[in-house]
Amino acid sequence: MIEINLLPQELRRARYGREEKLIMILSWRSLAALSAVLIAGMFFLNILLAFACISKKAQAVTLERKWEQMLPALKAFEQKRKIQESFSRDNNTVAVLSAAGMNWSLKISKLSELLPAGIWFNALTCSDKGLLLEASVFSPGGGELELLNRFISDLKADADFSKDLEDIELGAVSRETAGGYEIMNFLVNAVSKRTTRK
C-alpha cells in the first residue's frame, strides 16, 4: 500500500516532529522503567544475598557450638583408641616373644642378679632378634671400663642368660657429664641364635 501525504511541507515537518518527540519521550520512559526494574532487582538480590550470608553465618555458629560440645567425647574416644592400639601392640609383642621360645623372665632376672653396683639400666628392648640393653656406668675411682668389662664377662659366663643367645657384645660407648660427674653410656647387644640361623 502506498501512502500519499497531501499536507503542505511545513505541516508535514511539524507532524513528524511531534511523532519523533513522542517516540523519544516513550523511549526515555521505557528506559527509565527498565532502569528502575533493574535497580529494584539488584536491590532485592542484595537483600537475598544478605539473608543468605546471615543464615550461613548462623549455621556456622551452630555447627561450631555442636563441634565444641562433641570435642570432649572425641578426645575421650581418641584416648580409648590409643589405649586399644597400645594393648594390641603389646599383645603382638608378647606373641612374637613367646614364639621365639626364650624364657625372657629368666634372662631379665639374671640381668638383675649380675648387675654390679655403679651400673644402671636406661632401656631394655626384647624382640625375636634378641636383646638390646642401654645402660650407664659410674665409678668414683674412674674404673668404669673395668666394671663394664666385668659385667659383660659375667653375662657371657652365665649359662642361663647366654642360653639361646648367639653372641653378647658391647655396642656403642659414649661419655657425658651429669652433675659434675663423668658417666659412660653403653649398649649391650645379645643376638638370638634363631636370628643368626635365618
Secondary structure in CASP SS format (residue, H / E / C, confidence):
PFRMAT SS
TARGET T0000
AUTHOR 0000-0000-0000
METHOD secondary structure of the structure
MODEL  1
M C 1.00
I C 1.00
E C 1.00
I C 1.00
N C 1.00
L C 1.00
L C 1.00
P C 1.00
Q H 1.00
E H 1.00
L H 1.00
R H 1.00
R H 1.00
A H 1.00
R H 1.00
Y H 1.00
G H 1.00
R H 1.00
E H 1.00
E H 1.00
K H 1.00
L H 1.00
I H 1.00
M H 1.00
I H 1.00
L H 1.00
S H 1.00
W H 1.00
R H 1.00
S H 1.00
L H 1.00
A H 1.00
A H 1.00
L H 1.00
S H 1.00
A H 1.00
V H 1.00
L H 1.00
I H 1.00
A H 1.00
G H 1.00
M H 1.00
F H 1.00
F H 1.00
L H 1.00
N H 1.00
I H 1.00
L H 1.00
L H 1.00
A H 1.00
F H 1.00
A H 1.00
C H 1.00
I H 1.00
S H 1.00
K H 1.00
K H 1.00
A H 1.00
Q H 1.00
A H 1.00
V H 1.00
T H 1.00
L H 1.00
E H 1.00
R H 1.00
K H 1.00
W H 1.00
E H 1.00
Q H 1.00
M H 1.00
L H 1.00
P H 1.00
A H 1.00
L H 1.00
K H 1.00
A H 1.00
F H 1.00
E H 1.00
Q H 1.00
K H 1.00
R H 1.00
K H 1.00
I H 1.00
Q H 1.00
E H 1.00
S H 1.00
F H 1.00
S H 1.00
R H 1.00
D H 1.00
N H 1.00
N H 1.00
T H 1.00
V H 1.00
A H 1.00
V H 1.00
L H 1.00
S H 1.00
A H 1.00
A H 1.00
G C 1.00
M C 1.00
N C 1.00
W H 1.00
S H 1.00
L H 1.00
K H 1.00
I H 1.00
S H 1.00
K H 1.00
L H 1.00
S H 1.00
E H 1.00
L H 1.00
L C 1.00
P C 1.00
A C 1.00
G C 1.00
I E 1.00
W E 1.00
F E 1.00
N E 1.00
A E 1.00
L E 1.00
T E 1.00
C E 1.00
S E 1.00
D C 1.00
K C 1.00
G E 1.00
L E 1.00
L E 1.00
L E 1.00
E E 1.00
A E 1.00
S E 1.00
V E 1.00
F C 1.00
S C 1.00
P C 1.00
G C 1.00
G C 1.00
G C 1.00
E H 1.00
L H 1.00
E H 1.00
L H 1.00
L H 1.00
N H 1.00
R H 1.00
F H 1.00
I H 1.00
S H 1.00
D H 1.00
L H 1.00
K H 1.00
A H 1.00
D C 1.00
A H 1.00
D H 1.00
F H 1.00
S H 1.00
K C 1.00
D C 1.00
L E 1.00
E E 1.00
D E 1.00
I E 1.00
E E 1.00
L E 1.00
G E 1.00
A E 1.00
V E 1.00
S E 1.00
R E 1.00
E E 1.00
T E 1.00
A E 1.00
G C 1.00
G C 1.00
Y E 1.00
E E 1.00
I E 1.00
M E 1.00
N E 1.00
F E 1.00
L E 1.00
V E 1.00
N E 1.00
A E 1.00
V E 1.00
S E 1.00
K H 1.00
R H 1.00
T H 1.00
T H 1.00
R H 1.00
K C 1.00
END
